[in-house]
Every structure is written in C-alpha cells, then in structure tokens.
Amino acid sequence: MMEIYRILDELELMIKDSKKVPLSSGKVMIESYRFLDRVDRIRAILPEELETARLIISEKERIVKEACAQADDYVEQSRNQVAQMVDDNEITRNAMQMGEEIVAKAEEMAREIRRDANEYADGVLTHMEIVLKKGLEAISQGKDELNESPREDY
C-alpha cells in the first residue's frame, strides 16, 4: 500500500517540478515516459492490493464462521448443562433457571461476537475502498493531465 502512495508522491512532484508552458494557463511539460512508467508501476501494484483485499474478505468470512461455530458450541454446551440438571425438586427449578440464564448469556455472546466480527470486517473493507479510490483518482487525474498537455515526438 505504501508503494502506491510513494509513486503517487513521485507523480505529484514530477508535475510540480515540471517546466510551465508559456501562455498556457498553468499547463506543464513532463517527460511522458517517466510519467507512464509510474502509471505502469501503479498498475502492477494494484493487483497485489486487490489480492490483499480479497484475503481480508476471506479472513473476515473465516472469523465470522468461527465465531458462529463458537457461539453454537456455547449454546449447545448450555443446553447440555440444562439437560443434565433435570430433577423434580428445588434443585431442578434452580438448575432450569441457571440453564436458561446460561443459554441467554451464550446467545448474547454469540450476537456480540458476530456483531464485532462484522464491524471489524466492515472497517477494513471501508479503509481498503478509500485507499483504492484515491489510487484510481490519482491515476485518472494523471491520465487527464497527460491528455491535456501538448504531445511531443521523441
């Protein structure tokens, strides 16, 4: 990710440090091969960033699946504990109450785990979306600036 930012900084400096075209309202002359080289490097890096995003999504799905399985285990353990406490006296009533509390607590924990996993994944994906949008905007801006400047034959 940092490599893209470094290349974008290079492109920005290239444009800022370029010679101004007289009487052109701020247009500059840049060496197109240098600029296009940087754009090619960004294109080469973007698939890596997209792969990273795919891996993060995969990891999110794994975490959510694991959290759901763990929550289901908690619920099943709680139900088993309740079933083992079955008796017709005062102990049974207390055990039933405790079992219901355990099940409720396990279900609440499961909801919290699912919610936290989804929030984490959403945050990571939002961050990746912002980074990728900025990169694409910079590429688009560079292409627009290249298309606006007069072409020179080398």
C-alpha positions as CSV (number, residue, x, y, z in Angstrom):
1,M,0.0,0.0,0.0
2,M,2.8,2.4,0.9
3,E,4.4,1.8,-2.5
4,I,1.4,3.2,-4.3
5,Y,1.5,6.3,-2.1
6,R,5.2,6.7,-2.8
7,I,4.6,6.5,-6.6
8,L,1.7,9.0,-6.4
9,D,4.0,11.4,-4.5
10,E,6.6,11.0,-7.3
11,L,3.9,11.8,-9.9
12,E,2.9,14.8,-7.9
13,L,6.5,16.1,-7.6
14,M,7.1,15.4,-11.3
15,I,4.1,17.7,-12.2
16,K,5.0,20.4,-9.6
17,D,8.7,20.4,-10.6
18,S,8.0,20.5,-14.4
19,K,8.5,23.5,-16.6
20,K,5.5,25.6,-17.2
21,V,4.3,26.1,-20.8
22,P,4.3,29.8,-21.5
23,L,0.8,31.4,-22.1
24,S,-1.0,28.1,-21.3
25,S,-2.8,28.8,-18.1
26,G,-0.7,26.6,-15.9
27,K,0.0,23.7,-18.2
28,V,3.3,21.9,-17.7
29,M,5.6,19.8,-19.8
30,I,6.6,16.4,-18.4
31,E,8.6,13.5,-19.8
32,S,5.8,11.2,-20.7
33,Y,8.0,8.1,-20.5
34,R,8.7,8.9,-16.8
35,F,5.1,9.6,-16.1
36,L,3.9,6.5,-17.9
37,D,6.5,4.4,-16.1
38,R,5.0,5.4,-12.8
39,V,1.5,4.7,-14.0
40,D,2.6,1.2,-15.1
41,R,4.2,0.6,-11.7
42,I,0.9,1.5,-10.1
43,R,-1.0,-0.9,-12.4
44,A,1.5,-3.6,-11.4
45,I,0.9,-3.0,-7.7
46,L,-2.9,-2.7,-7.8
47,P,-3.5,-6.4,-8.3
48,E,-1.5,-7.0,-5.1
49,E,-3.7,-4.6,-3.3
50,L,-6.8,-6.2,-4.7
51,E,-5.5,-9.6,-3.6
52,T,-4.9,-8.2,-0.1
53,A,-8.5,-7.0,-0.1
54,R,-9.7,-10.5,-1.2
55,L,-7.6,-12.1,1.6
56,I,-9.1,-9.7,4.1
57,I,-12.6,-10.6,3.0
58,S,-11.7,-14.3,3.2
59,E,-10.3,-13.8,6.7
60,K,-13.5,-11.9,7.7
61,E,-15.6,-14.8,6.5
62,R,-13.4,-17.2,8.4
63,I,-13.7,-15.2,11.6
64,V,-17.4,-14.9,11.3
65,K,-17.8,-18.6,10.6
66,E,-15.5,-19.4,13.5
67,A,-17.4,-17.0,15.8
68,C,-20.7,-18.6,14.7
69,A,-19.4,-22.1,15.4
70,Q,-18.1,-21.0,18.8
71,A,-21.4,-19.4,19.6
72,D,-23.3,-22.5,18.6
73,D,-20.9,-24.5,20.8
74,Y,-21.7,-22.3,23.7
75,V,-25.4,-22.7,23.1
76,E,-25.1,-26.5,22.8
77,Q,-23.0,-26.7,25.9
78,S,-25.5,-24.7,27.8
79,R,-28.4,-26.9,26.6
80,N,-26.4,-30.0,27.6
81,Q,-25.8,-28.5,31.1
82,V,-29.5,-27.8,31.4
83,A,-30.5,-31.3,30.4
84,Q,-28.1,-32.8,32.9
85,M,-29.7,-30.8,35.7
86,V,-33.2,-32.2,35.2
87,D,-34.7,-33.2,38.6
88,D,-38.2,-32.7,40.2
89,N,-37.2,-30.8,43.3
90,E,-35.9,-27.3,44.2
91,I,-32.5,-28.1,42.7
92,T,-34.2,-28.7,39.4
93,R,-36.0,-25.4,39.4
94,N,-32.8,-23.6,40.2
95,A,-30.9,-25.5,37.6
96,M,-33.5,-24.7,35.0
97,Q,-33.3,-21.1,35.8
98,M,-29.5,-21.2,35.7
99,G,-29.6,-23.1,32.4
100,E,-31.9,-20.5,30.8
101,E,-29.6,-17.7,32.0
102,I,-26.6,-19.6,30.6
103,V,-28.3,-20.1,27.3
104,A,-29.3,-16.4,27.2
105,K,-25.8,-15.4,28.0
106,A,-24.4,-17.7,25.4
107,E,-26.8,-16.3,22.8
108,E,-25.9,-12.7,23.8
109,M,-22.2,-13.6,23.5
110,A,-22.8,-15.1,20.1
111,R,-24.6,-11.9,18.9
112,E,-21.8,-9.8,20.2
113,I,-19.1,-11.9,18.5
114,R,-21.0,-11.8,15.2
115,R,-21.5,-8.0,15.5
116,D,-17.8,-7.4,16.4
117,A,-16.6,-9.5,13.5
118,N,-18.8,-7.8,11.1
119,E,-17.8,-4.3,12.4
120,Y,-14.1,-5.2,12.1
121,A,-14.5,-6.5,8.6
122,D,-16.6,-3.5,7.5
123,G,-13.9,-1.2,8.9
124,V,-11.1,-3.0,7.0
125,L,-13.1,-3.1,3.8
126,T,-14.1,0.6,4.1
127,H,-10.4,1.5,4.5
128,M,-9.4,-0.5,1.5
129,E,-12.2,1.0,-0.5
130,I,-11.0,4.6,0.3
131,V,-7.3,3.7,-0.5
132,L,-8.2,2.1,-3.8
133,K,-10.5,5.0,-4.7
134,K,-7.7,7.5,-4.0
135,G,-5.3,5.5,-6.1
136,L,-7.7,5.3,-9.0
137,E,-8.5,9.0,-8.7
138,A,-4.8,9.8,-8.9
139,I,-4.3,7.6,-12.0
140,S,-7.3,9.2,-13.6
141,Q,-6.0,12.7,-12.8
142,G,-2.6,11.9,-14.2
143,K,-4.1,10.5,-17.4
144,D,-6.3,13.6,-17.8
145,E,-3.3,15.9,-17.3
146,L,-1.3,13.8,-19.9
147,N,-4.2,14.1,-22.4
148,E,-4.5,17.9,-21.8
149,S,-0.8,18.6,-22.4
150,P,0.6,19.0,-25.9
151,R,2.2,15.8,-27.2
152,E,5.9,15.9,-28.2
153,D,7.6,13.5,-30.6
154,Y,10.7,11.8,-29.2
